[in-house]
Amino acid sequence: MDQAGRSRARRESTAVIEVHKLVKSFGGFRAVDGASLTVAEGSITGLIGPNGAGKTTLFNVVAGVLEPTEGRVTMDDEDVTGLPPHTLFHKGLVRTFQIAREFSTMTVRENLMMVPGGQSGETLWRAWFDRGRIAREERALASKADEVMDFLTLTHLADEKAGNISGGQKKLVELGRAMMADAKTVFLDEVGASVNRTLLRTIGDAISRLNRERGYTFCLIEHDMEFISRLCDPVTVMAEGRVLASGPPAEIMRDEAVIEAYLGTGSKHRKGTPS
């Protein structure tokens, strides 16, 4: 299937996340002002816009970090507006942050093994009287963590303290945590922030493979337009808390309103400009 065909298929697929006329106010300031957004199943949806556009606030509302002032969020047609992050996590929604939130004194492998909930070792009775079951679970978790690290090319860092690895490697660990949780939908906030170009390519390849090979759905905020253009379809643009445009990346990059929002250099500014 060609690029146009893939774009069409994604637009016609089932919506995993739908944001309906979302408003988030802080005092008299509307950080999100009536924004609507659809994240289709199996897509890698990009969310772009100038600083202060409301992108991260929208992410925080969708992921349950903030409650909306108005509007509604649905996940697989279920109203999940205002549900807390841990409830959404168990429904398959994982949200990462611009600054990685690793357990810095634990190893990379231990960071991954910490993710799945409901482990027997969390129960005092079983910790005392059912150690065989706990040992079996830990072996299974270690095996899964090793598979995740191999997928993300992190095996060489398995026993390194997570606080000692680079920012880009921490972003890969966050992807690994999503894999350990068997996430269905992953919201990534500025995955490329403070990451060198080599690691950014590695992260991009991992996102693409998780989407293509394992059916993960992604929605990501990013300022690197080359990264967005390579990975994302569709791309949604926000400005001043509102959705400005949405569509295939090539179309978005030519949109006059998008150019104006980012650069203030649309055609109305270019008219009469010396060539």
Backbone as CSV, one residue per row, in Angstrom:
resi,resn,N_x,N_y,N_z,CA_x,CA_y,CA_z,C_x,C_y,C_z
1,MET,0.842,-1.192,0.000,0.000,0.000,0.000,0.879,1.246,0.000
2,ASP,0.561,2.220,-0.874,1.373,3.430,-0.932,1.029,4.367,0.212
3,GLN,1.778,5.502,0.311,1.589,6.441,1.417,0.167,6.995,1.448
4,ALA,-0.366,7.322,0.267,-1.726,7.858,0.219,-2.732,6.829,0.729
5,GLY,-2.509,5.568,0.354,-3.406,4.503,0.808,-3.335,4.294,2.300
6,ARG,-2.116,4.343,2.855,-1.964,4.204,4.305,-2.641,5.357,5.030
7,SER,-2.479,6.573,4.497,-3.112,7.740,5.112,-4.630,7.584,5.135
8,ARG,-5.187,7.132,3.998,-6.635,6.974,3.902,-7.122,5.901,4.875
9,ALA,-6.396,4.785,4.972,-6.793,3.697,5.866,-6.787,4.150,7.317
10,ARG,-5.778,4.946,7.682,-5.713,5.417,9.058,-6.858,6.366,9.376
11,ARG,-7.189,7.238,8.431,-8.270,8.181,8.676,-9.612,7.466,8.816
12,GLU,-9.747,6.303,8.148,-11.010,5.577,8.178,-11.084,4.564,9.313
13,SER,-9.994,4.370,10.066,-9.979,3.366,11.119,-10.710,3.860,12.361
14,THR,-10.910,2.954,13.297,-11.653,3.245,14.514,-10.905,4.231,15.393
15,ALA,-11.621,5.154,16.005,-11.000,6.106,16.925,-10.734,5.422,18.259
16,VAL,-9.506,5.540,18.755,-9.165,5.049,20.084,-9.437,6.132,21.118
17,ILE,-8.962,7.347,20.842,-9.162,8.492,21.720,-9.902,9.575,20.939
18,GLU,-10.953,10.111,21.543,-11.628,11.274,20.972,-11.749,12.357,22.037
19,VAL,-11.310,13.545,21.683,-11.389,14.712,22.556,-12.466,15.628,21.980
20,HIS,-13.478,15.952,22.780,-14.639,16.699,22.289,-14.678,18.082,22.946
21,LYS,-14.416,19.120,22.165,-14.583,20.512,22.593,-14.013,20.757,23.996
22,LEU,-12.752,20.379,24.146,-12.102,20.425,25.454,-11.705,21.846,25.829
23,VAL,-11.999,22.205,27.072,-11.587,23.487,27.639,-10.877,23.205,28.956
24,LYS,-9.713,23.845,29.146,-9.031,23.813,30.432,-8.607,25.232,30.777
25,SER,-9.208,25.757,31.850,-8.933,27.127,32.274,-8.118,27.129,33.552
26,PHE,-7.217,28.087,33.640,-6.486,28.362,34.872,-6.806,29.813,35.235
27,GLY,-7.732,30.000,36.199,-8.230,31.341,36.464,-8.985,31.832,35.241
28,GLY,-8.613,32.996,34.733,-9.281,33.524,33.552,-8.602,33.149,32.253
29,PHE,-7.529,32.331,32.327,-6.780,31.975,31.122,-7.183,30.600,30.628
30,ARG,-7.560,30.516,29.340,-7.914,29.231,28.737,-6.696,28.649,28.031
31,ALA,-6.036,27.685,28.679,-4.875,27.033,28.065,-5.316,26.142,26.910
32,VAL,-6.464,25.505,27.036,-7.103,24.752,25.948,-8.489,25.351,25.779
33,ASP,-8.840,25.699,24.544,-10.032,26.514,24.301,-10.925,25.881,23.237
34,GLY,-11.637,24.821,23.630,-12.586,24.196,22.710,-11.941,23.269,21.692
35,ALA,-10.834,22.624,22.068,-10.097,21.774,21.122,-10.761,20.403,20.982
36,SER,-10.806,19.909,19.761,-11.268,18.549,19.477,-10.186,17.812,18.707
37,LEU,-10.016,16.533,19.033,-8.917,15.748,18.449,-9.335,14.293,18.402
38,THR,-8.996,13.622,17.312,-9.228,12.186,17.194,-7.902,11.476,16.975
39,VAL,-7.669,10.424,17.757,-6.491,9.568,17.568,-7.007,8.220,17.087
40,ALA,-6.721,7.906,15.826,-7.239,6.681,15.215,-6.408,5.471,15.623
41,GLU,-7.078,4.344,15.754,-6.396,3.092,16.085,-5.319,2.794,15.049
42,GLY,-4.128,2.461,15.539,-3.027,2.105,14.646,-2.305,3.273,14.032
43,SER,-2.638,4.495,14.444,-1.984,5.677,13.869,-0.793,6.111,14.714
44,ILE,0.054,6.941,14.114,1.029,7.730,14.848,0.628,9.175,14.579
45,THR,-0.095,9.749,15.513,-0.641,11.088,15.347,0.317,12.107,15.943
46,GLY,0.681,13.099,15.166,1.552,14.160,15.651,0.742,15.349,16.119
47,LEU,1.177,15.960,17.210,0.544,17.176,17.728,1.614,18.255,17.802
48,ILE,1.462,19.294,16.989,2.476,20.331,16.906,1.849,21.698,17.159
49,GLY,2.705,22.693,17.331,2.240,24.058,17.543,3.299,24.845,18.275
50,PRO,3.215,26.154,18.237,4.193,26.987,18.925,4.121,26.802,20.435
51,ASN,5.160,27.246,21.135,5.146,27.195,22.594,3.928,27.940,23.129
52,GLY,3.279,27.356,24.142,2.094,27.978,24.714,0.816,27.682,23.974
53,ALA,0.864,26.758,23.001,-0.333,26.449,22.209,-1.360,25.626,22.978
54,GLY,-0.953,24.986,24.078,-1.872,24.167,24.863,-1.701,22.676,24.667
55,LYS,-0.640,22.270,23.977,-0.446,20.859,23.642,-0.281,19.985,24.898
56,THR,0.638,20.382,25.770,0.894,19.574,26.962,-0.292,19.594,27.907
57,THR,-0.985,20.714,28.008,-2.188,20.769,28.841,-3.239,19.806,28.318
58,LEU,-3.408,19.754,26.995,-4.356,18.809,26.405,-3.945,17.375,26.747
59,PHE,-2.654,17.065,26.611,-2.154,15.733,26.982,-2.500,15.422,28.429
60,ASN,-2.266,16.396,29.316,-2.489,16.168,30.742,-3.958,15.908,31.058
61,VAL,-4.856,16.552,30.335,-6.280,16.315,30.542,-6.658,14.921,30.032
62,VAL,-6.192,14.570,28.845,-6.502,13.249,28.284,-6.005,12.147,29.212
63,ALA,-4.801,12.321,29.766,-4.179,11.285,30.595,-4.633,11.327,32.049
64,GLY,-5.548,12.240,32.398,-6.091,12.270,33.744,-5.261,13.017,34.762
65,VAL,-4.187,13.676,34.308,-3.357,14.464,35.226,-4.107,15.725,35.659
66,LEU,-4.906,16.291,34.740,-5.729,17.462,35.023,-7.183,17.152,34.669
67,GLU,-8.105,17.748,35.402,-9.520,17.624,35.061,-9.908,18.764,34.131
68,PRO,-10.729,18.485,33.113,-11.124,19.554,32.195,-12.110,20.513,32.835
69,THR,-12.108,21.739,32.352,-13.129,22.712,32.756,-14.438,22.427,32.032
70,GLU,-14.317,22.086,30.757,-15.463,21.693,29.936,-14.990,20.629,28.956
71,GLY,-15.947,19.956,28.330,-15.614,18.993,27.283,-15.562,17.565,27.786
72,ARG,-15.195,16.681,26.877,-15.290,15.246,27.148,-14.160,14.510,26.446
73,VAL,-13.684,13.437,27.092,-12.673,12.556,26.495,-13.235,11.143,26.488
74,THR,-13.185,10.483,25.335,-13.612,9.084,25.264,-12.446,8.219,24.818
75,MET,-12.451,6.997,25.314,-11.456,5.993,24.937,-12.195,4.723,24.564
76,ASP,-12.038,4.300,23.329,-12.787,3.146,22.818,-14.287,3.323,23.089
77,ASP,-14.783,4.539,22.815,-16.201,4.908,22.968,-16.682,4.959,24.413
78,GLU,-15.785,4.803,25.384,-16.145,4.923,26.795,-15.756,6.314,27.289
79,ASP,-16.655,6.963,27.987,-16.363,8.279,28.561,-15.373,8.114,29.711
80,VAL,-14.159,8.651,29.538,-13.119,8.524,30.564,-12.725,9.899,31.106
81,THR,-13.568,10.890,30.882,-13.270,12.250,31.303,-13.003,12.307,32.803
82,GLY,-11.833,12.829,33.175,-11.513,13.029,34.580,-11.064,11.792,35.328
83,LEU,-10.990,10.628,34.663,-10.496,9.436,35.355,-9.025,9.625,35.702
84,PRO,-8.571,9.119,36.851,-7.178,9.321,37.264,-6.209,8.515,36.403
85,PRO,-4.926,8.934,36.379,-3.943,8.263,35.518,-3.828,6.764,35.747
86,HIS,-3.902,6.300,37.015,-3.711,4.864,37.252,-4.869,4.049,36.664
87,THR,-6.072,4.619,36.638,-7.211,3.915,36.035,-7.033,3.837,34.516
88,LEU,-6.617,4.939,33.909,-6.375,4.953,32.466,-5.214,4.035,32.096
89,PHE,-4.203,3.975,32.964,-3.068,3.070,32.752,-3.554,1.627,32.621
90,HIS,-4.464,1.224,33.513,-4.972,-0.151,33.471,-5.908,-0.381,32.290
91,LYS,-6.385,0.691,31.671,-7.176,0.574,30.452,-6.292,0.567,29.201
92,GLY,-4.982,0.759,29.389,-4.061,0.669,28.265,-3.523,1.981,27.744
93,LEU,-3.754,3.084,28.489,-3.246,4.393,28.069,-2.037,4.759,28.922
94,VAL,-0.902,4.972,28.271,0.329,5.366,28.951,0.753,6.728,28.438
95,ARG,1.127,7.625,29.353,1.573,8.962,28.985,2.979,9.178,29.531
96,THR,3.912,9.570,28.665,5.261,9.892,29.106,5.406,11.408,29.193
97,PHE,6.510,11.841,29.792,6.712,13.264,30.035,7.973,13.754,29.332
98,GLN,8.018,15.070,29.103,9.171,15.669,28.437,10.461,15.351,29.186
99,ILE,10.400,15.415,30.514,11.531,15.018,31.357,11.226,13.631,31.894
100,ALA,12.075,12.666,31.543,11.832,11.276,31.914,11.743,11.127,33.434
101,ARG,10.868,10.228,33.884,10.629,10.029,35.311,11.042,8.621,35.725
102,GLU,12.315,8.345,35.603,12.836,7.036,35.953,13.115,6.935,37.455
103,PHE,13.254,5.696,37.944,13.760,5.462,39.295,15.279,5.459,39.191
104,SER,15.901,6.570,39.558,17.308,6.803,39.206,18.266,5.855,39.891
105,THR,17.932,5.342,41.088,18.865,4.479,41.810,18.674,3.002,41.479
106,MET,17.698,2.690,40.637,17.449,1.315,40.223,18.034,1.099,38.835
107,THR,18.349,-0.134,38.517,18.898,-0.436,37.205,17.819,-0.301,36.129
108,VAL,18.269,-0.286,34.883,17.323,-0.230,33.767,16.391,-1.438,33.816
109,ARG,16.947,-2.628,34.057,16.101,-3.825,34.129,15.087,-3.708,35.262
110,GLU,15.516,-3.222,36.424,14.607,-3.082,37.564,13.514,-2.053,37.271
111,ASN,13.862,-0.964,36.557,12.855,0.021,36.177,11.759,-0.619,35.345
112,LEU,12.128,-1.507,34.444,11.139,-2.173,33.604,10.314,-3.177,34.403
113,MET,10.977,-3.913,35.291,10.282,-4.946,36.056,9.300,-4.354,37.063
114,MET,9.470,-3.083,37.424,8.584,-2.432,38.372,7.203,-2.124,37.792
115,VAL,7.085,-2.128,36.468,5.890,-1.564,35.827,4.618,-2.379,36.041
116,PRO,4.579,-3.678,35.723,3.289,-4.387,35.802,2.720,-4.369,37.219
117,GLY,1.433,-4.054,37.324,0.779,-4.021,38.627,0.303,-5.395,39.052
118,GLY,-0.151,-5.487,40.315,-0.723,-6.725,40.823,0.286,-7.822,41.050
119,GLN,1.560,-7.478,41.264,2.570,-8.500,41.503,2.387,-9.094,42.897
120,SER,2.621,-10.400,43.020,2.386,-11.091,44.292,3.245,-10.527,45.413
121,GLY,4.439,-10.062,45.089,5.335,-9.526,46.108,4.826,-8.261,46.751
122,GLU,3.789,-7.648,46.141,3.214,-6.439,46.727,2.285,-6.764,47.897
123,THR,1.928,-8.039,48.056,1.032,-8.469,49.132,1.860,-9.069,50.257
124,LEU,1.687,-8.547,51.474,2.507,-8.973,52.604,2.384,-10.465,52.866
125,TRP,1.143,-10.985,52.802,0.946,-12.412,53.096,1.741,-13.273,52.123
126,ARG,1.633,-12.963,50.822,2.349,-13.775,49.831,3.855,-13.574,49.922
127,ALA,4.282,-12.366,50.293,5.711,-12.128,50.458,6.288,-13.033,51.535
128,TRP,5.484,-13.370,52.528,5.946,-14.258,53.598,5.767,-15.744,53.280
129,PHE,4.608,-16.091,52.687,4.217,-17.506,52.624,4.146,-18.099,51.218
130,ASP,4.347,-17.288,50.192,4.229,-17.812,48.822,5.427,-17.359,47.989
131,ARG,6.614,-17.601,48.530,7.824,-17.112,47.876,8.094,-17.810,46.548
132,GLY,7.628,-19.054,46.418,7.818,-19.760,45.152,7.085,-19.069,44.009
133,ARG,5.851,-18.637,44.287,5.072,-17.924,43.275,5.757,-16.604,42.914
134,ILE,6.248,-15.896,43.918,6.932,-14.629,43.673,8.166,-14.842,42.810
135,ALA,8.930,-15.899,43.101,10.145,-16.184,42.327,9.798,-16.479,40.870
136,ARG,8.709,-17.222,40.641,8.296,-17.524,39.264,7.895,-16.242,38.535
137,GLU,7.137,-15.377,39.213,6.727,-14.110,38.599,7.944,-13.252,38.264
138,GLU,8.916,-13.199,39.171,10.103,-12.380,38.929,10.903,-12.906,37.751
139,ARG,10.989,-14.229,37.612,11.694,-14.793,36.442,10.976,-14.428,35.151
140,ALA,9.636,-14.491,35.173,8.861,-14.130,33.976,9.023,-12.647,33.658
141,LEU,9.010,-11.793,34.680,9.183,-10.359,34.466,10.579,-10.049,33.945
142,ALA,11.588,-10.721,34.496,12.966,-10.498,34.033,13.105,-10.916,32.579
143,SER,12.475,-12.037,32.216,12.529,-12.490,30.826,11.851,-11.489,29.895
144,LYS,10.697,-10.957,30.313,9.995,-9.955,29.492,10.823,-8.679,29.387
145,ALA,11.434,-8.260,30.505,12.279,-7.064,30.486,13.458,-7.248,29.540
146,ASP,14.051,-8.441,29.526,15.170,-8.702,28.620,14.728,-8.622,27.160
147,GLU,13.518,-9.133,26.868,13.000,-9.060,25.499,12.761,-7.612,25.085
148,VAL,12.219,-6.810,26.022,11.969,-5.394,25.745,13.284,-4.663,25.504
149,MET,14.283,-4.916,26.341,15.582,-4.251,26.175,16.236,-4.639,24.854
150,ASP,16.079,-5.892,24.456,16.633,-6.319,23.166,15.947,-5.586,22.020
151,PHE,14.631,-5.446,22.101,13.867,-4.738,21.069,14.325,-3.291,20.945
152,LEU,14.629,-2.660,22.083,14.971,-1.235,22.112,16.483,-0.985,22.111
153,THR,17.264,-2.021,21.885,18.737,-1.933,21.878,19.263,-1.325,23.179
154,LEU,18.711,-1.802,24.305,19.134,-1.334,25.623,19.833,-2.423,26.441
155,THR,20.056,-3.594,25.848,20.588,-4.726,26.604,21.910,-4.393,27.284
156,HIS,22.746,-3.609,26.610,24.059,-3.280,27.181,23.953,-2.391,28.415
157,LEU,22.756,-1.845,28.672,22.553,-0.977,29.834,21.703,-1.645,30.912
158,ALA,21.456,-2.937,30.791,20.519,-3.624,31.678,20.837,-3.421,33.151
159,ASP,22.103,-3.467,33.506,22.495,-3.397,34.919,23.033,-2.025,35.314
160,GLU,22.862,-1.051,34.435,23.292,0.321,34.732,22.189,1.043,35.506
161,LYS,22.579,1.858,36.490,21.596,2.675,37.196,20.937,3.632,36.201
162,ALA,19.618,3.716,36.253,18.883,4.530,35.280,19.255,6.005,35.380
163,GLY,19.673,6.447,36.560,20.075,7.840,36.716,21.375,8.181,36.015
164,ASN,22.125,7.159,35.595,23.434,7.390,34.966,23.385,7.411,33.447
165,ILE,22.240,7.051,32.848,22.192,6.958,31.394,21.765,8.299,30.792
166,SER,21.924,8.437,29.489,21.651,9.718,28.824,20.153,9.977,28.720
167,GLY,19.813,11.243,28.386,18.412,11.613,28.233,17.709,10.799,27.168
168,GLY,18.378,10.561,26.039,17.782,9.765,24.975,17.558,8.328,25.389
169,GLN,18.511,7.763,26.132,18.345,6.400,26.620,17.203,6.307,27.625
170,LYS,17.014,7.370,28.422,15.877,7.392,29.354,14.557,7.404,28.596
171,LYS,14.519,8.088,27.439,13.302,8.085,26.628,13.013,6.671,26.106
172,LEU,14.065,5.934,25.762,13.879,4.545,25.339,13.367,3.691,26.496
173,VAL,13.880,3.945,27.702,13.382,3.212,28.873,11.897,3.493,29.080
174,GLU,11.471,4.740,28.857,10.044,5.047,28.990,9.208,4.281,27.959
175,LEU,9.727,4.149,26.754,9.036,3.307,25.767,8.985,1.864,26.259
176,GLY,10.086,1.421,26.857,10.132,0.069,27.403,9.113,-0.138,28.509
177,ARG,8.908,0.887,29.340,7.908,0.793,30.403,6.503,0.655,29.812
178,ALA,6.252,1.364,28.703,4.970,1.215,28.020,4.797,-0.210,27.494
179,MET,5.885,-0.794,26.972,5.823,-2.168,26.485,5.574,-3.141,27.632
180,MET,6.207,-2.911,28.780,6.004,-3.791,29.933,4.563,-3.739,30.414
181,ALA,3.911,-2.596,30.221,2.515,-2.439,30.637,1.539,-2.983,29.600
182,ASP,2.064,-3.466,28.452,1.207,-3.911,27.349,0.217,-2.813,26.954
183,ALA,0.748,-1.593,26.841,-0.087,-0.437,26.506,-0.705,-0.603,25.125
184,LYS,-1.891,-0.027,24.965,-2.535,0.027,23.654,-2.274,1.372,22.981
185,THR,-2.253,2.420,23.799,-2.104,3.775,23.281,-1.071,4.503,24.130
186,VAL,-0.104,5.156,23.462,0.982,5.827,24.172,1.014,7.293,23.751
187,PHE,0.939,8.183,24.731,1.074,9.617,24.510,2.482,10.037,24.910
188,LEU,3.234,10.540,23.941,4.642,10.897,24.144,4.797,12.412,24.083
189,ASP,5.327,12.997,25.147,5.489,14.451,25.227,6.940,14.825,24.937
190,GLU,7.173,15.404,23.761,8.498,15.883,23.336,9.574,14.808,23.519
191,VAL,9.359,13.715,22.812,10.278,12.582,22.912,11.686,12.946,22.453
192,GLY,11.812,13.982,21.601,13.119,14.359,21.082,13.830,15.430,21.885
193,ALA,13.219,15.904,22.976,13.825,16.998,23.745,15.166,16.567,24.324
194,SER,16.225,17.344,24.026,17.584,17.109,24.557,18.151,15.755,24.149
195,VAL,17.724,15.239,23.004,18.203,13.946,22.519,19.047,14.169,21.275
196,ASN,20.222,13.513,21.203,21.070,13.688,20.024,20.459,12.989,18.813
197,ARG,20.923,13.376,17.629,20.287,12.915,16.394,20.346,11.391,16.226
198,THR,21.438,10.772,16.653,21.571,9.322,16.504,20.528,8.606,17.348
199,LEU,20.417,9.008,18.621,19.431,8.378,19.490,18.008,8.708,19.064
200,LEU,17.799,9.909,18.514,16.462,10.270,18.045,16.027,9.352,16.908
201,ARG,16.968,9.005,16.027,16.647,8.043,14.959,16.294,6.684,15.556
202,THR,17.044,6.272,16.594,16.765,4.993,17.255,15.378,5.003,17.882
203,ILE,15.027,6.110,18.551,13.707,6.241,19.165,12.619,6.214,18.092
204,GLY,12.837,6.954,17.013,11.877,6.966,15.921,11.673,5.589,15.318
205,ASP,12.772,4.857,15.128,12.671,3.499,14.583,11.890,2.591,15.530
206,ALA,12.104,2.761,16.849,11.388,1.934,17.829,9.890,2.235,17.798
207,ILE,9.539,3.509,17.717,8.119,3.892,17.638,7.491,3.303,16.380
208,SER,8.196,3.429,15.255,7.679,2.922,13.989,7.473,1.407,14.045
209,ARG,8.433,0.690,14.610,8.322,-0.770,14.693,7.199,-1.190,15.637
210,LEU,7.071,-0.503,16.782,5.986,-0.829,17.711,4.628,-0.605,17.058
211,ASN,4.539,0.439,16.264,3.301,0.720,15.538,3.049,-0.324,14.453
212,ARG,4.058,-0.593,13.664,3.898,-1.458,12.494,3.795,-2.939,12.875
213,GLU,4.642,-3.385,13.798,4.749,-4.809,14.102,3.848,-5.252,15.253
214,ARG,3.543,-4.320,16.167,2.818,-4.724,17.371,1.512,-3.967,17.572
215,GLY,1.176,-3.098,16.628,-0.124,-2.458,16.650,-0.315,-1.351,17.660
216,TYR,0.776,-0.804,18.190,0.648,0.300,19.137,0.120,1.548,18.427
217,THR,-0.714,2.289,19.134,-1.185,3.591,18.678,-0.427,4.668,19.440
218,PHE,0.040,5.675,18.724,0.817,6.745,19.349,0.192,8.105,19.051
219,CYS,0.318,9.009,20.026,0.083,10.425,19.804,1.269,11.135,20.431
220,LEU,1.958,11.971,19.660,3.173,12.561,20.191,3.276,14.050,19.897
221,ILE,3.770,14.762,20.913,4.126,16.170,20.780,5.603,16.238,20.425
222,GLU,5.929,17.039,19.440,7.342,17.177,19.063,7.527,18.462,18.271
223,HIS,8.678,19.110,18.474,8.999,20.329,17.738,9.889,20.058,16.525
224,ASP,10.503,18.877,16.472,11.381,18.538,15.356,10.518,18.143,14.154
225,MET,10.405,19.039,13.179,9.486,18.822,12.075,9.925,17.687,11.155
226,GLU,11.227,17.468,11.040,11.702,16.333,10.241,11.249,15.020,10.874
227,PHE,11.367,14.929,12.199,10.940,13.747,12.948,9.438,13.534,12.778
228,ILE,8.663,14.605,12.931,7.207,14.536,12.773,6.833,14.086,11.362
229,SER,7.462,14.678,10.361,7.135,14.361,8.968,7.446,12.914,8.634
230,ARG,8.516,12.383,9.232,8.931,10.999,8.940,7.997,9.989,9.586
231,LEU,7.487,10.298,10.781,6.748,9.304,11.547,5.231,9.451,11.487
232,CYS,4.742,10.669,11.449,3.345,10.924,11.811,2.417,11.108,10.616
233,ASP,1.228,10.568,10.749,0.139,10.804,9.822,-1.137,10.324,10.522
234,PRO,-2.010,11.247,10.910,-2.041,12.665,10.565,-1.209,13.512,11.528
235,VAL,-1.141,14.811,11.201,-0.545,15.814,12.072,-1.623,16.839,12.414
236,THR,-1.772,17.123,13.707,-2.728,18.133,14.170,-1.952,19.325,14.710
237,VAL,-2.394,20.515,14.354,-1.709,21.754,14.758,-2.582,22.511,15.743
238,MET,-1.977,22.914,16.876,-2.667,23.748,17.843,-2.025,25.131,17.902
239,ALA,-2.840,26.132,18.174,-2.358,27.499,18.403,-3.356,28.189,19.319
240,GLU,-2.850,28.826,20.359,-3.686,29.576,21.301,-4.817,28.725,21.869
241,GLY,-4.502,27.459,22.157,-5.468,26.574,22.797,-6.466,25.925,21.872
242,ARG,-6.422,26.251,20.580,-7.391,25.714,19.625,-6.692,24.839,18.584
243,VAL,-7.469,23.938,17.973,-6.962,23.160,16.849,-7.071,24.014,15.600
244,LEU,-5.925,24.193,14.951,-5.847,25.060,13.785,-6.038,24.282,12.483
245,ALA,-5.464,23.088,12.424,-5.532,22.286,11.196,-5.176,20.847,11.531
246,SER,-5.595,19.915,10.672,-5.255,18.509,10.840,-5.245,17.842,9.481
247,GLY,-4.241,17.000,9.234,-4.155,16.320,7.948,-2.812,15.661,7.752
248,PRO,-2.542,15.135,6.549,-1.249,14.539,6.252,-0.122,15.564,6.418
249,PRO,1.082,15.120,6.811,2.156,16.077,7.099,2.506,17.002,5.941
250,ALA,2.551,16.481,4.714,2.912,17.332,3.574,1.900,18.448,3.383
251,GLU,0.633,18.121,3.584,-0.432,19.121,3.452,-0.339,20.168,4.562
252,ILE,-0.061,19.707,5.772,0.041,20.615,6.915,1.203,21.587,6.735
253,MET,2.324,21.102,6.205,3.497,21.966,6.051,3.276,23.070,5.014
254,ARG,2.270,22.889,4.144,1.958,23.908,3.136,0.817,24.826,3.566
255,ASP,0.192,24.517,4.705,-0.983,25.257,5.133,-0.601,26.676,5.549
256,GLU,-1.251,27.649,4.943,-0.914,29.051,5.187,-1.126,29.447,6.647
257,ALA,-2.208,28.946,7.260,-2.479,29.279,8.663,-1.423,28.691,9.590
258,VAL,-0.916,27.503,9.247,0.136,26.873,10.053,1.419,27.679,9.953
259,ILE,1.781,28.090,8.733,2.982,28.905,8.538,2.870,30.198,9.335
260,GLU,1.694,30.799,9.289,1.456,32.051,10.016,1.603,31.854,11.518
261,ALA,1.040,30.750,12.042,1.079,30.500,13.486,2.495,30.274,13.985
262,TYR,3.301,29.578,13.176,4.662,29.266,13.592,5.621,30.429,13.387
263,LEU,5.507,31.073,12.220,6.558,32.007,11.813,6.087,33.436,11.610
264,GLY,4.769,33.623,11.520,4.287,34.960,11.187,4.733,35.394,9.815
265,THR,4.886,34.407,8.896,5.415,34.712,7.561,4.534,34.115,6.482
266,GLY,3.215,34.204,6.663,2.297,33.725,5.624,2.338,34.645,4.424
267,SER,1.491,34.356,3.445,1.537,35.100,2.173,1.222,36.568,2.366
268,LYS,0.358,36.879,3.355,0.000,38.280,3.550,1.214,39.095,4.010
269,HIS,2.215,38.408,4.645,3.432,39.087,5.014,4.441,39.097,3.860
270,ARG,4.337,38.073,2.998,5.332,37.970,1.938,5.021,38.869,0.753
271,LYS,3.753,39.284,0.622,3.391,40.115,-0.510,4.205,41.415,-0.495
272,GLY,4.787,41.696,-1.597,5.577,42.927,-1.707,6.994,42.790,-1.187
273,THR,7.324,41.577,-0.659,8.676,41.384,-0.167,9.627,41.239,-1.340
274,PRO,10.767,41.939,-1.305,11.693,41.828,-2.429,12.164,40.389,-2.602
275,SER,12.293,39.983,-3.896,12.734,38.619,-4.169,14.248,38.568,-4.202
